[in-house]
């Protein structure tokens, strides 16, 4: 049950808003600013960190959740 709760919590933290997709869209369209590129990199680093929580010492009892980009 604990493992399921941790995985559900991780799923809820995955980016869904315009911060991630807006930057990706701008890059895909060739209309990205330096800020868009930097923002997307931060979001991708965040997603990678979320996907690696199972590698943390103490998982699933203790999880050091990454902080989403502001």
C-alpha positions, 0 to 999 in steps of 0.5 A: 500500500505504501508503494502505491501511495508513493507512486500516486503522489509522484504521478500527481507531481508530474508536469501538466501545465503550460510551464512545461508544454508552453516552453516545449511548444515554443521550441518545437515551433522555432519561436523559443526564447532563452527563457523558454529553453532554460525553463524546459531544461528545468522541467525535464530535470524535475521529471527525471528526478521524479522518475528516480525516486525509487533509487533513493536510499530509504524508498518508499518509507522516506522520499526526498521529493524534488521541488518543481520549477517555479 
